[in-house]
Amino acid sequence: MGAVSSAPVTLWRRLAAEFLGSGFLAAVVIGSGIAAQRLSPGETGLELLENAAATAAGLFAIILMFGPVSGGHFNPVVSFVDAFFGGLSWRDGAAYLPAQMAGCIGGAVLANLMFALPAVSISAKHRATPAHFLSEVIATLGLLLVIFALARSGRNRSAPAAVGAYIGAAYFFTSSTSFANPAITIGRMFSDTFAGIAPSSVPSFIAAQVIGGVLAAGVIKALYPAMTPADAADIIVPHHGDTGRAPARAAHDGASPFADRPPGPVQPP
């Protein structure tokens, strides 16, 4: 029997996954920051360690949850660089943006409520300095290099762990604590807590993240000139829809956990 072709996951389902994944991401980042501040008051280093560890582990799990549907971007810069390389249409990349932003804002509100804080409290934590700007450029550049290097070398299965590990490490090696994501930057503005950012600092952070994304596109083209749209379509988690090679339950719900395997004939049960 010949191979069964796959159908792309419908856009509304991908947008739902990006919205929910972004919401969980913001809830993890902000909620763990609030918890760290309460559990270790006055111990800034320990607070940051707790926040970083929870974010790294949470991001790993969130990518595994929603990645098979949308790819697990949760980040407009990732989506638009993916569109640049042909892995995502520009139309779909533009549609991902509001879903990611709305999800991060919603996640911030939920994090506040889970800790009995006002649903919305605008942060007063100013972060806009030249050092923070440079940190966000580097953090975003590094994140994209990790993602696309794994896709180009066929190591997609490592991506959830690698992305989580990189962000966890970047909490410490960057002075900005590695936001590296315009959507989470906007979401964190709505929580006046440990992980918050003042509205006046947001434009600087987003500008740095966009610059990091542009630099990453150039570096990826230089290091991996054979990057194809098929390679780019496999970031961060392959998400090509229902396939005959997936288990029956995955074929029913649209997940494709084996999409990174070479195509082949359907095997009998």
Secondary structure per residue as TSV (DSSP state, phi and psi in degrees):
chain	resnum	aa	ss	phi	psi
A	1	M	-	360.0	139.4
A	2	G	-	-75.9	169.5
A	3	A	-	-68.5	146.1
A	4	V	-	-92.9	126.5
A	5	S	-	-72.4	154.4
A	6	S	-	-100.0	153.8
A	7	A	-	-112.9	141.0
A	8	P	-	-65.4	147.6
A	9	V	-	-65.9	135.2
A	10	T	-	-60.4	149.8
A	11	L	H	-60.1	-41.9
A	12	W	H	-63.2	-34.3
A	13	R	H	-70.6	-38.5
A	14	R	H	-65.6	-40.0
A	15	L	H	-65.6	-38.9
A	16	A	H	-62.3	-40.9
A	17	A	H	-66.2	-40.6
A	18	E	H	-67.3	-38.5
A	19	F	H	-63.8	-50.2
A	20	L	H	-67.0	-42.8
A	21	G	H	-63.8	-40.6
A	22	S	H	-65.9	-37.6
A	23	G	H	-63.8	-45.8
A	24	F	H	-62.5	-39.8
A	25	L	H	-60.3	-48.2
A	26	A	H	-64.0	-39.3
A	27	A	H	-63.9	-39.1
A	28	V	H	-66.6	-48.6
A	29	V	H	-61.9	-50.7
A	30	I	H	-77.0	-43.6
A	31	G	H	-61.7	-42.9
A	32	S	H	-68.8	-29.5
A	33	G	H	-67.3	-41.5
A	34	I	H	-65.1	-44.9
A	35	A	H	-61.6	-42.7
A	36	A	H	-62.3	-40.8
A	37	Q	H	-64.7	-34.1
A	38	R	H	-81.4	-35.4
A	39	L	H	-78.0	-31.0
A	40	S	S	-130.6	60.6
A	41	P	T	-61.1	131.4
A	42	G	T	81.3	-6.5
A	43	E	-	-102.0	80.9
A	44	T	H	-59.3	-43.4
A	45	G	H	-62.5	-42.4
A	46	L	H	-68.6	-38.8
A	47	E	H	-59.4	-44.4
A	48	L	H	-66.0	-39.6
A	49	L	H	-61.9	-44.9
A	50	E	H	-64.1	-42.9
A	51	N	H	-63.8	-43.3
A	52	A	H	-66.6	-44.2
A	53	A	H	-63.7	-43.7
A	54	A	H	-65.1	-39.9
A	55	T	H	-65.4	-45.4
A	56	A	H	-61.2	-47.4
A	57	A	H	-67.8	-42.1
A	58	G	H	-64.4	-41.6
A	59	L	H	-63.2	-41.4
A	60	F	H	-55.3	-49.8
A	61	A	H	-67.3	-40.0
A	62	I	H	-65.1	-40.5
A	63	I	H	-62.4	-40.9
A	64	L	H	-64.5	-35.6
A	65	M	H	-68.0	-49.9
A	66	F	H	-108.8	-13.3
A	67	G	H	-57.7	-41.5
A	68	P	H	-62.7	-16.3
A	69	V	H	-93.4	-48.4
A	70	S	H	-115.7	-10.1
A	71	G	-	101.9	-19.0
A	72	G	S	72.9	44.4
A	73	H	-	-73.6	-62.4
A	74	F	-	55.8	25.2
A	75	N	S	-158.4	116.4
A	76	P	H	-60.1	-34.0
A	77	V	H	-65.7	-41.7
A	78	V	H	-60.8	-44.6
A	79	S	H	-63.7	-42.6
A	80	F	H	-75.9	-32.3
A	81	V	H	-69.0	-36.3
A	82	D	H	-60.9	-42.5
A	83	A	H	-63.7	-37.7
A	84	F	H	-58.3	-37.8
A	85	F	T	-90.0	2.4
A	86	G	T	87.4	6.6
A	87	G	S	-80.0	-16.2
A	88	L	S	-144.1	140.1
A	89	S	-	-70.5	152.4
A	90	W	H	-62.5	-33.3
A	91	R	H	-63.3	-45.3
A	92	D	H	-69.5	-36.4
A	93	G	H	-60.9	-41.5
A	94	A	H	-66.1	-33.4
A	95	A	H	-72.6	-33.2
A	96	Y	H	-62.2	-36.0
A	97	L	H	-54.9	-56.7
A	98	P	H	-65.4	-31.1
A	99	A	H	-64.8	-42.1
A	100	Q	H	-66.8	-42.8
A	101	M	H	-66.0	-46.2
A	102	A	H	-62.8	-39.0
A	103	G	H	-63.0	-43.8
A	104	C	H	-66.7	-38.5
A	105	I	H	-65.5	-44.9
A	106	G	H	-62.2	-39.7
A	107	G	H	-64.7	-36.5
A	108	A	H	-64.1	-42.8
A	109	V	H	-62.3	-45.0
A	110	L	H	-64.4	-39.2
A	111	A	H	-61.3	-44.3
A	112	N	H	-58.2	-47.3
A	113	L	H	-67.0	-35.2
A	114	M	H	-64.1	-22.1
A	115	F	T	-109.9	23.9
A	116	A	T	58.2	35.5
A	117	L	-	-102.8	164.9
A	118	P	-	-56.2	143.3
A	119	A	S	-54.1	-40.5
A	120	V	-	-129.5	126.2
A	121	S	B	-140.9	108.9
A	122	I	-	-66.7	128.3
A	123	S	-	-67.4	145.7
A	124	A	-	-112.1	16.3
A	125	K	-	-88.1	102.0
A	126	H	-	-80.6	132.5
A	127	R	-	-130.9	1.1
A	128	A	-	-81.1	96.9
A	129	T	S	-135.5	162.4
A	130	P	H	-56.6	-36.9
A	131	A	H	-66.2	-41.2
A	132	H	H	-65.4	-39.9
A	133	F	H	-60.0	-49.7
A	134	L	H	-61.3	-40.2
A	135	S	H	-60.6	-41.7
A	136	E	H	-69.0	-34.9
A	137	V	H	-60.5	-49.7
A	138	I	H	-66.5	-43.0
A	139	A	H	-60.9	-43.6
A	140	T	H	-69.4	-42.6
A	141	L	H	-56.9	-49.8
A	142	G	H	-63.0	-41.4
A	143	L	H	-59.3	-46.1
A	144	L	H	-68.3	-35.4
A	145	L	H	-64.7	-41.4
A	146	V	H	-58.7	-48.8
A	147	I	H	-62.7	-49.9
A	148	F	H	-77.6	-29.9
A	149	A	H	-63.4	-41.5
A	150	L	H	-66.9	-39.7
A	151	A	H	-64.8	-44.3
A	152	R	H	-67.0	-31.5
A	153	S	T	-94.7	6.5
A	154	G	T	73.3	23.3
A	155	R	-	-107.6	43.5
A	156	N	G	-60.1	-30.0
A	157	R	G	-62.7	-23.4
A	158	S	G	-85.5	-10.9
A	159	A	H	-60.7	-47.2
A	160	P	H	-56.7	-45.0
A	161	A	H	-68.4	-41.0
A	162	A	H	-66.5	-41.6
A	163	V	H	-65.0	-44.9
A	164	G	H	-61.4	-43.4
A	165	A	H	-65.0	-41.9
A	166	Y	H	-62.9	-46.6
A	167	I	H	-64.0	-40.9
A	168	G	H	-60.3	-42.4
A	169	A	H	-68.7	-39.3
A	170	A	H	-69.5	-18.7
A	171	Y	H	-56.2	-30.5
A	172	F	H	-102.7	-32.9
A	173	F	H	-89.7	-1.0
A	174	T	S	-118.6	143.9
A	175	S	T	-71.9	-18.2
A	176	S	T	-85.9	-6.4
A	177	T	-	61.9	27.8
A	178	S	-	52.2	71.6
A	179	F	-	-68.5	-54.7
A	180	A	-	53.4	29.4
A	181	N	-	-164.8	113.2
A	182	P	H	-60.8	-35.4
A	183	A	H	-67.6	-44.9
A	184	I	H	-70.0	-29.4
A	185	T	H	-62.0	-45.3
A	186	I	H	-66.8	-42.7
A	187	G	H	-60.6	-41.6
A	188	R	H	-68.5	-14.5
A	189	M	T	-67.0	-22.7
A	190	F	T	-93.2	16.7
A	191	S	B	-140.2	112.6
A	192	D	-	-84.5	66.9
A	193	T	S	-135.5	-168.8
A	194	F	T	-53.4	-39.3
A	195	A	T	-94.0	5.6
A	196	G	-	-75.2	169.5
A	197	I	-	-144.5	134.6
A	198	A	-	-67.3	144.1
A	199	P	G	-54.0	-34.5
A	200	S	G	-66.6	-20.3
A	201	S	G	-90.8	-15.2
A	202	V	H	-62.3	-47.1
A	203	P	H	-57.8	-39.5
A	204	S	H	-62.8	-43.6
A	205	F	H	-65.1	-44.9
A	206	I	H	-65.6	-39.9
A	207	A	H	-60.6	-42.9
A	208	A	H	-64.6	-39.3
A	209	Q	H	-66.9	-38.7
A	210	V	H	-64.8	-43.4
A	211	I	H	-61.3	-42.8
A	212	G	H	-59.5	-38.7
A	213	G	H	-66.5	-41.5
A	214	V	H	-64.9	-44.9
A	215	L	H	-61.3	-40.2
A	216	A	H	-62.2	-41.4
A	217	A	H	-59.2	-42.0
A	218	G	H	-66.9	-43.0
A	219	V	H	-66.4	-40.9
A	220	I	H	-62.3	-42.3
A	221	K	H	-63.1	-36.3
A	222	A	H	-72.3	-42.5
A	223	L	H	-80.4	-33.4
A	224	Y	-	-127.8	69.0
A	225	P	T	-64.3	-17.8
A	226	A	T	-91.6	11.4
A	227	M	-	-56.4	124.4
A	228	T	-	-110.2	162.6
A	229	P	H	-56.4	-33.6
A	230	A	H	-65.4	-39.9
A	231	D	H	-62.0	-47.8
A	232	A	H	-64.3	-32.9
A	233	A	H	-66.4	-17.5
A	234	D	T	-91.7	1.5
A	235	I	S	-79.9	154.0
A	236	I	S	-78.7	-29.9
A	237	V	S	-125.6	129.7
A	238	P	-	-54.9	137.8
A	239	H	-	-147.2	59.0
A	240	H	-	-93.1	8.9
A	241	G	-	94.4	-161.4
A	242	D	-	-70.8	132.1
A	243	T	-	-134.6	153.0
A	244	G	T	-69.5	-15.7
A	245	R	T	-83.8	-15.4
A	246	A	S	-82.8	159.1
A	247	P	-	-60.3	161.1
A	248	A	H	-58.6	-39.1
A	249	R	H	-67.8	-33.7
A	250	A	H	-69.9	-37.6
A	251	A	H	-65.2	-27.6
A	252	H	H	-75.9	-39.9
A	253	D	H	-100.4	0.0
A	254	G	T	93.4	-3.9
A	255	A	-	-74.2	154.0
A	256	S	-	-138.2	71.7
A	257	P	T	-65.2	-18.0
A	258	F	T	-109.6	20.5
A	259	A	T	-65.8	-17.7
A	260	D	T	-89.0	3.5
A	261	R	S	-84.8	151.1
A	262	P	-	-60.4	142.9
A	263	P	-	-62.6	148.0
A	264	G	-	-163.3	176.3
A	265	P	-	-67.4	153.3
A	266	V	-	-71.8	130.7
A	267	Q	-	-89.3	142.3
A	268	P	-	-68.1	152.1
A	269	P	-	-66.8	360.0
